[in-house]
């Protein structure tokens, strides 16, 4: 928690990316491993250990990835259910083996590749350029001690990628495989179905009170009260702290000078242009023709013709319809050659021919708006609001640290809050839905913690999306329990009726399927008085029709049976139960095969390459001695 706060004090980027390395060590008990001098190993590869420290660092990076991906849905239970600790360990083992294989094959990732990969990574850029400070912050927040450590890991990643590509991209693909894949992917089928809807049968079903009660007794787990919690909360509100802040004239003057660029509007220029495009690989003849065309246009405007009129007739870009009007823009907006010429011209001036990567231009400067700085008197109110906001945020942050320190000394949130002069508010019992109406618990992170933490867990201080710091202590968890029958009798009756209707619908669909052999869908629908549906020609991936009854499972089975046949089983679809028949099979058009061939080859090669790589990886693992120690990671 304190690590996350310290990073917040340095940069807002850290707040977005980090997610709390130190916090997760507390939550997951990883810190316990480092309290002693003995460092356990979690695995050995050919006698070389993978230490708990190494595993913990890698696992922490994985946790942070999941936190960023899942957001409010992230939980320890979910991550454990995914087997993240075990998959992380196996990945580390595979990674070590692949690096050894890459080295034996003489594969090398040059330093220049690493530098280029770092500089081109959008996460490390500001305004389109590599930002060293952002790079240092983000790599630290990703769990690397220094940027060099990140670069070493990246170098290994590039080496592994090279090895993987070597194995996967060399998989051979035959003409026969391509044609089989083409037929599979581009064959279309017309399907027809008779669907029995439970809703259509529910009206005729009566449910007695005894039946409703019997249903309730058999399905009590459907009628549970929500989890409720009792909480103690401390809300550190930066705006409340700064509300009565006195701001002097010197404070305003200082802040104004510090943020002068925020209140300065740079010079703007309004221009028109005429463009004759010139491709980068233009032939000498094309270049000559373009030059002659632009010079003819220049001659016309120099002779006094209206620039906008000539632009509409000659220019070859989207602005031609507006007479070449490019509107107002600041320096640095246009490509360098164009920009330099515009900002050296006088209003009304028409340029000579200017060449850029787009082609040949003629530019007319229509007007200039000088740079303008808004005076202090005009921005005073928003500047005062900014000063209050920053001062409040600083004070709230400091208070959160003081409270965090006090929590380490005191035995309760109440005592810690009193020690630093903060008020504690008791809340609950309250459910997750009811919590949405509470201004503090409305924050997703606070609410998630409130309903996942246990009464004996350490108090966590959470920074909310609106800049508050909230300390949340769970006093009691009131477990869900079955609600009394008289409170849910209406729901139970409706559920019992829906269940009976569902069973009738399925039974009727099964009866229809038994009678379907040799019959058309029309005949079946008429006999059983049920709705019939006909699809458009559809591919196995669903392209062509998106009717609700065309589920993935329906399509999977429908593309495995011959034309004219019914699917062997009744299909559960969103609207009920369906019996489905393949009405027509439309072969993939032979004339399109050549156009699809290259894309298909890449798809087949990727598929075969993945299988090939999996086999290779299994063979590599079989050649090496791998020992794992499950107990060493079971606490993660």
N, C-alpha and C positions, 0 to 999 in steps of 0.2 A: 504493500500500500504506500509506504513512504517513498519507495523508489519511484512509483508512478507519479506521486506528487512532486518529487524533485524534478522529474523530467518535464512535468507540466510547467514548472516555474521557468524552465529553460526554453521550451518551445511547444506551441500548440500541436505541432506535427506528432510529437511523442505521445500526446494524449490520444490522438486518433489511432496510432499504430500499435502502441505497446500492449495495452490490455492487462498489464500488471505481472511482471516476472516475479517479483518478491511476493506478491499476493498469492500467486498460484503455488509458490513453494509452501506457504502456510496452509493453503487449502488442501494440498495433496500430500503433505508430510514429507516432501522431498528434503527439506532442511534437516530432518532427523539424520539423514545419512552422513552429514558432514560434521556431526558433533563429535565423533570419535576420530582417532588417528588411523584406524584401520579402514582401508578402502576396499570394498568387496568388488569382485568382478561379476558381470552379468552373463558373459559368454567368453569362449576362447575359440580362435580360428587358427588352426595349426600351432597351438600352444601359445599364441599371442593373445593376451586378454583384452576384452572390451570392459573398461572399468565402469563402476556405477556413476562416477563423475561425468565421464564421456556420455554415457547413456542419458543421464539426467539433463544435460545440456541439450542434446538432440531432442529428447522427449519434450522438453519445455518449449522448444521452437515449434514442434508439432502442435502442442496445446494452443500456442498463440495463433497458429494458422486456423485451427478450429474455432477459436474465439472470434476471430475476424469473420470467418465464413458464416458461422451460425448466429452470431449476435446474441439476442435475447434467448434463443433456443439452446444455447450452450449449457451443458451441465456435466458434472462429474459422472453421474450415472450413465448418461448417453455415451460419453467417451469410453467408459469402461465396457459398455455393451458392444461397442465397435471393436473391442480388442486392440485399442491403440497402442498400449505398451508392448504387446507381443509383436504387432505388425511393425512397430518402430525398430524393435530389436532385430527382426528378420531383415528389414531394409538395411540396417547397419552392417549386418553380416554379408548380405549380397553386395553392398557397396564396397566393402573391404576386398571381397573376392574379385569383383570386377576391376578394381584398381590394380590388383596384382596381375590379372590377365592382360589388362591394357599395357602395363609395364613390360610384360613378357613379349608382347607383340610389337613393342617399340613405338606405341602411340604416345604423342606428346601434345599438350595444349599450350601453345606459345603464350608468353606473357602479354603479347600484343592483343591476342584474342580476349584475354581476361580484361584488360584495360578497356577495350572497345565494348565488351559486354556490359561493363559497369557504367560507362559513360552513356550508353544508349538505353539504359533501363529508365523508363518514365518515372518510376517512383523516386529516383535520385535526381530529378530535374526540377528546376524552377523556371517558369516562363520559357520552357523549351531548351534550357541550357543546363549542363551538369552543375550541381550545387554541392560543393565539398562539405559544407556544414550539414546540410540535409543528409548527405551520405553517411557522415559520422554518426549522426543521431539515429538514423533508421537502422544501420547495421548494429549499433549497440542495443537498440530496442528489439532487434530480431534475436538477441541472445549471444552475439559475438563480442568478445572482449575488445577487439580492435578491428578496424577495417581490413587489416592484413589477414586476420583470421577468416573474415568473410571471403576475401579474395582467394585464400587457399582452398576453402570449401567450394567456391565457384570454379576454380581451376579443376578440381576433382570432378565436379558436375559436368564440365565441358568434356573432360576426358571420357567419362562414362557415356555421355551422349554420343561421342565419336564412335565408341565401341559398339553401342547399341545400333547406331545407323549402319555401321559396317556389317553387322549381322542381319539386320532386318531388311535393308534396302537392296541386298544382293539376292533375295529369294527369287528363284525363277518362276515365271508365269507363262503357261502354255496357251496357245490359241484356243484349245478345247476348253480350258478353264475360263477363259474370257467369255466365250460364247455361252457357256453354262451359267456364268454369273449374269450375263446380259439377259438371258431368258428369265432367270429367277427374279431379277430386279425390275424388269420392264414388262413382263407379262401382266395382263390385266384380266380381271374377272368381274362378271356381273352376278351378284348374289341376290337371292330372294329369301324372305323370312316370314314366318307367321309368329307373331309375338302375343303371348298371353300376359296381360297386365293385372297384377294383384289388385290395383286400385279399382278395376272394373268389377271385381268379385267381392270387395269388402262391404258394399252396401247391403248385400243380402245376408250378412253374417251378424247374428245377435250374440252378445256376450253377457251372460248373467253375472250378478255380483259374486257368486261362488267361483265362477270361472276366472273372473278378474283377480280375485284373491289368490286362487291357485297359481295363476300366472305370476303374480307378485311374489309369492312364497318361493317359486322356482327360479326367479330372476331378481332377487333382492339387490344384487350387485349393480343393477341398472338404476336403482333409486337411492343412491347414496347422497347424503348431505355433502356439501363442499368442504374441503379442508379449511379450517379457520385458525387464525393465529392471534395471539396477544403480543403486542410489541411495545418497546420503548424506543422513541425516536428523538434524535437531536438534529435540528435543521439549521445549518449555518448559511444564512442568506446574504450574499454579498451586497445586494441592493439595499437591504434593510440596514446593513452596517454603514453604508455610505450615504444614507438618506440625509443625515444632518451634518455632513461634512462641510466645513467652511472652506471656500475656495477664494484665495486672495488674488489681487490683480497680478502680482508677480508670478503666481502659479499659472494663471492663464497665459501670460506673456511667454513664459518658459515653454509651456505645452504647445502653444501656437508656433513658436520657432522650431521646436522639435518635429512638428508634423506639418511644416509649411508645404511640403510636396503634396500632401493630401488635399490642400486647399488651392493648389495652383493648377490651372487648366493650361496645358501647353498650346503653343501656336497651332492653328489649323489652317489648312489650305483647301480650296475648292477648285477642282480641275476637270476638264474634259479631255478626251483623247480619241485619236483614230488609230486603230490597230490593224495591221496586215500580218497575219500569222506566218511564222516561219518554223517548220519542224526542225528539231535538233540535227537530224541526218538529211537535211535538204540537199538536193543536187545543185550543182552550179546554175543550171538553167532555172530551177525553182527559185533560188536565191535572187537571181537577176530579175525574174518576173515580179517577185515581191517588192524588190527595191524600186523598180519602175512604177509599180502601183502606188506605193506610199509617196514617192516623189511627185507623182501626178496630183495626188491629193494635196500635198503641201503647196504645190504651185497654185491650185485653185483657192485655198484659203489665204495665201499671200496676196492673191489678186483681188481679195475682198469678198469672196463668197462666204455665206454664213457657215461657221464652223460646225454647228449642230446639224445643218442640212447635209454637209459633206460627210460627216460621221455616220449619219443614218444610211447614206448610200454606199459608203466604202468600208466602214469598220467591220471587223470580223469577230466581235465578241458580243456578249449579252448587253453591254451598255449601248450598243448601236441604236436600239429602239428609243433610248432616252437622249439621243444626240451625243452619245459618248460621255454623258454626265457620270462622274465618279463620286459626286458628293463631297462632303467635308471629311478630311482625314488628317492625322498627326504624322510627324516625321517618324520614319521607321515602319510605317504601315505597308508601303509598296516595296517592290523589289528594288535593290540598291541603285541601279542605273536610273530607273524612273524616279525614285525618291530624291536622288541627288539633283537631278535636273529641275524637278518641281520646286524644290526649296532654294533654288538659286534664281528663280524667275520673278518678274514684277507682274502685278495684276494687269490682265489684258494681253500679256506677251504670249507669242506663239513660238514654240521651240523648233529647232531643226529636227531632223530624224534622229530618234533615240532607239538604240537596239537593246532588247532584254532577251531573256530566255523564251519569252512568248512570241517575239517577232519584232517588227518595226512599228514605232509609235510616233505620232505627232501630238504634242501636248499644248493645251491652252490653259493658262492660269486665270480662273474667273475671279478669285477674291482671296483675301487673307484675313483671318481673325487672329489678332495678336494674342500672345500669352497673357493670361489674366489671373491674378491672385485675389481670392476673396478676402476682404478685410476682416480683422478680428471681430469687429462689432457684428458682422453678418454671421459669423460661425460661432459666436460666443456660447449659445445655448447647447449646440451639439458638442462643443469642446468641453463644456462643464459636465455634460452627461458622460463623455468619454473618461474624464478625470475621475468622476465618481465611480464609474464602472471598473476602471483599473485599480483604484484605491480599494474599492469594496472587494474585488477579486484577491488582491494582495492580503488584505486583512482576513478574509475568509480562509485563505490558504494557510496563513500563519496560525489562525485559531484551530484549524483542522490538525495541524502538526502538534499544537499544544494539547489538544484533546487526545491525539494518538499517544503522546508521551504519558499523559495522565492515565490512560487506559492500561498502560504497562505497570503503573504503580498501584492503581485502585482495583478493587474486586468487583466493581459493577459500573455500568454506564452512568447511573445516577450519581455515584460518588465522583467519577471522573469529570462529569459535566459540571458539578458544583465546584470542583477545584479550579475550573477555568471560567466560571461565571456564565455557563450556558444553561438553558432551560431544557428539561426533558418532558416529552409529551407521551402519554400512554394512549395506545390505540388498540381497539378490538374488544372482543373477538370479531374478526373481519375475514371475509372470503376474498378470493382473488378478484372476482367480479366487483365486489363492493369496494375493493382497494382502488379501483380506477377513479373513483370519485374523490379520493383523498389527494390534495395537491402535492404531497411529498411522495406517496406511494404510486402516483400516476407515472413516475419515471420508471421505465422498464427494468433498469438494472437494480434499483432499490426494491421494486416489487419482486423480481426474481429471487433476490437474496432473502427477502422476508419470508418467502414461501418454500425455500429450499434449505435454509439454515436450521440447525437444531438449537434448543435452548442452551446447551452447554458450549456451543461454538464461540470462538472469539468474536468480539464486536468488530464489525467491519465499517470503515469509513469509505463511502462511495461518492465520487464526484459525478453529479448528474449532468444531463445535457444542457441545462440552463445555468450551469456554473455553481450550483449549491454544493455543499459538502454535507452528507447525511450519514449519521451514525445510527445503525440499526441493531437492536438487541432483541432476539426472539425470547420471550418470556415463557410462552406455552404454545404448543401445537395441539389443536383439538382435531383428532383424526376423524375422517369421514365415517359415517355409520348409516345403516339403512333408515330411511325416513319412514314414519308410521304410514300404514296403509291408507288411513283416512286422508292423509295429505297428498297422496299420489293416485287416488282411486281412478280419477279421470284418465290420467296417463296410462295406468295399468290396463284399463279397459280398452283404450285405443291401441296399445301395443299388442294386447292379446288378439284383438280383431285383425290387426295388420299381419300378425304371425299366422293366423288361420287362413287369411286370404292368400298369403305367400305360399303356404303349403298346398292350397287348392290350385293355385296357378301352376305350380311345378307339376303337380299330379296331372293336370289337364295337358300340359306341354308334353309330358312323358307319354300320355295316351295318344296324342297327336303324332309323335315321332314313330310310335309303333304302327300307326295306320298310314304313314307317309310313303312307304316303299311303292314306287311305281306311279305315284300321284304327283300332280303339279301343286305349286303353292296356292294357286287360285282355288283348286278343288278342295285342298285341305282347309283353307281359310273359310270357304263357304260352308263346308260340312260342320265345322266347329264354331262358326260365327265369331271368328277372331280377326284381328287386323293383319293385313298382308303388307309387306314392305319390299320395294325393289331398289337395289343400289344402282348408282352410275358405275361405269367401268372403273375399277379401282385396283391399284397396285398393292402388293403385299405390305408395303410400308404405310398404307392408308391414303396415299395421294389419289385424288379423284373424287372422294366422297367422305364427308365427315358426319354422317348420320350417327346418332347416339348408339344404335344397336350394333354398329360395326366396331366392336371392341378389338383390342389387340389379339385376344384369344380366339375370337371368331375368325379373324383374318388368318391367324396362324394355322388353324385347322382347315379353313376353306381353301388354302393354297396347297393342301396335301391330298385332296380327294379329286377324282376325275369329274369332268363335266357331266351334269345330270344327276349327280349323287347328293344325297342328304348327309350332313355332318352326323357322325355316329352318336353324339351326345347332345342333350338339351343344353343350351347356352344361357348362362345368367348374364343379362344385359341390364343397363340402367333402368329400362322401362318395364322389366319383368323377365319372362322366360321365353326364349326363342328357339324354334326349330329352323335350321338354315339349309338352303340348297344352293349348289353351284349351278347357276342357270347357263352361263356362257363362259368359255375360256377364249381370250383373245391373245394370240401369240405376240411376242415383242416384234415390232416391225424390223425386218431385215435391213431396210434402207438406212436406219438410224445407227446401226452397229458401229460403223466406221467413225462417226462423230463422237460416240461415247467411249470408244476403245481406250484412249489414253487415260481417261478418268477411272475407268474400270480397272485398268492395269494397276494404277496406283492403289486403289481400294483392295484389290486382291493381294497385292504385294504387302500392304500393311497388315492384312489379316494373316497371311502366311508367315510374314516376318515376326509377328507377335508370337505365333505358335513356335516358330523356329527358335526365337529367343528364349521362350519358356523351357524348351527342351534343352537348349544349350546351358541355361542357368542350372537346371537340375543335374546335368552331367558335371558341371563345374563343382557344384556342392558335393557331389558324390566323390570327387577326387580329393577333397580336403577334409581334414578332421575338424568337425564343428561340435562344440560342447556348449550347452546353455544351462543356466542356473535359474530355473523358474522362480524359486523363492526370493531371489535377489530383486526381482521386479514386481512381485505380487502386491507390494504396497503402493505402487505408482497408480 
